Amino acid sequence: MPEPTTPAHGPEPLELSAGVHQLCSCDRSHHGWLCDGAHLGTGRVSYELRLSEPATVQMCRCSRSHRYPLCDGSHGAPARRPWWKPWG
């Protein structure tokens, strides 16, 4: 069995062509990271990404990114304990 190329909660590379892309931010799309309108009725909106040239973008798989669905490196930060649970 081949080893995965990215950690379980690390970023996932996505190659996109130049142009405007609507990225899924609700995890309901049947087209992976590309929005198909499945978010309608959830109160969420798609993330619009405009590229002037083809690029590989890093997509968040841990859901902790402040720029979700794009990765901002939050997966590498230590998990914070809830404010209401000060003990271990």
Contacts in CASP RR format, 6 or more apart in sequence:
PFRMAT RR
TARGET T0000
AUTHOR 0000-0000-0000
METHOD contacts of the structure
MODEL  1
MPEPTTPAHGPEPLELSAGVHQLCSCDRSHHGWLCDGAHLGTGRVSYELR
LSEPATVQMCRCSRSHRYPLCDGSHGAPARRPWWKPWG
6 12 0 8 1.000
6 13 0 8 1.000
6 61 0 8 1.000
7 75 0 8 1.000
8 61 0 8 1.000
9 61 0 8 1.000
9 62 0 8 1.000
9 75 0 8 1.000
10 60 0 8 1.000
10 61 0 8 1.000
10 62 0 8 1.000
10 71 0 8 1.000
10 75 0 8 1.000
10 76 0 8 1.000
11 58 0 8 1.000
11 59 0 8 1.000
11 60 0 8 1.000
11 61 0 8 1.000
11 71 0 8 1.000
11 73 0 8 1.000
11 75 0 8 1.000
12 33 0 8 1.000
12 58 0 8 1.000
12 59 0 8 1.000
12 61 0 8 1.000
12 71 0 8 1.000
13 56 0 8 1.000
13 57 0 8 1.000
13 58 0 8 1.000
13 59 0 8 1.000
14 33 0 8 1.000
14 56 0 8 1.000
14 57 0 8 1.000
14 58 0 8 1.000
14 59 0 8 1.000
15 54 0 8 1.000
15 55 0 8 1.000
15 56 0 8 1.000
16 49 0 8 1.000
16 51 0 8 1.000
16 54 0 8 1.000
16 55 0 8 1.000
16 56 0 8 1.000
16 57 0 8 1.000
17 51 0 8 1.000
17 54 0 8 1.000
18 51 0 8 1.000
18 52 0 8 1.000
18 53 0 8 1.000
18 54 0 8 1.000
19 50 0 8 1.000
19 51 0 8 1.000
19 52 0 8 1.000
20 48 0 8 1.000
20 49 0 8 1.000
20 50 0 8 1.000
20 51 0 8 1.000
21 34 0 8 1.000
21 48 0 8 1.000
21 49 0 8 1.000
21 50 0 8 1.000
21 51 0 8 1.000
22 34 0 8 1.000
22 35 0 8 1.000
22 46 0 8 1.000
22 47 0 8 1.000
22 48 0 8 1.000
22 49 0 8 1.000
23 33 0 8 1.000
23 34 0 8 1.000
23 35 0 8 1.000
23 46 0 8 1.000
23 47 0 8 1.000
23 48 0 8 1.000
23 49 0 8 1.000
23 59 0 8 1.000
23 69 0 8 1.000
23 70 0 8 1.000
24 31 0 8 1.000
24 32 0 8 1.000
24 33 0 8 1.000
24 34 0 8 1.000
24 35 0 8 1.000
24 36 0 8 1.000
24 38 0 8 1.000
24 39 0 8 1.000
24 46 0 8 1.000
24 47 0 8 1.000
24 69 0 8 1.000
25 35 0 8 1.000
25 39 0 8 1.000
25 44 0 8 1.000
25 45 0 8 1.000
25 46 0 8 1.000
25 47 0 8 1.000
25 68 0 8 1.000
25 69 0 8 1.000
26 38 0 8 1.000
26 39 0 8 1.000
26 42 0 8 1.000
26 44 0 8 1.000
28 38 0 8 1.000
28 39 0 8 1.000
28 42 0 8 1.000
29 35 0 8 1.000
29 36 0 8 1.000
29 37 0 8 1.000
29 38 0 8 1.000
29 39 0 8 1.000
30 36 0 8 1.000
30 38 0 8 1.000
33 59 0 8 1.000
33 69 0 8 1.000
35 46 0 8 1.000
35 47 0 8 1.000
37 46 0 8 1.000
39 45 0 8 1.000
39 46 0 8 1.000
47 68 0 8 1.000
47 69 0 8 1.000
47 70 0 8 1.000
49 57 0 8 1.000
49 70 0 8 1.000
57 70 0 8 1.000
58 70 0 8 1.000
58 71 0 8 1.000
59 69 0 8 1.000
59 70 0 8 1.000
59 71 0 8 1.000
60 67 0 8 1.000
60 68 0 8 1.000
60 69 0 8 1.000
60 70 0 8 1.000
60 71 0 8 1.000
60 72 0 8 1.000
60 74 0 8 1.000
60 75 0 8 1.000
61 71 0 8 1.000
61 75 0 8 1.000
62 74 0 8 1.000
62 75 0 8 1.000
64 74 0 8 1.000
64 75 0 8 1.000
64 77 0 8 1.000
65 71 0 8 1.000
65 72 0 8 1.000
65 73 0 8 1.000
65 74 0 8 1.000
65 75 0 8 1.000
66 72 0 8 1.000
66 74 0 8 1.000
81 88 0 8 1.000
END
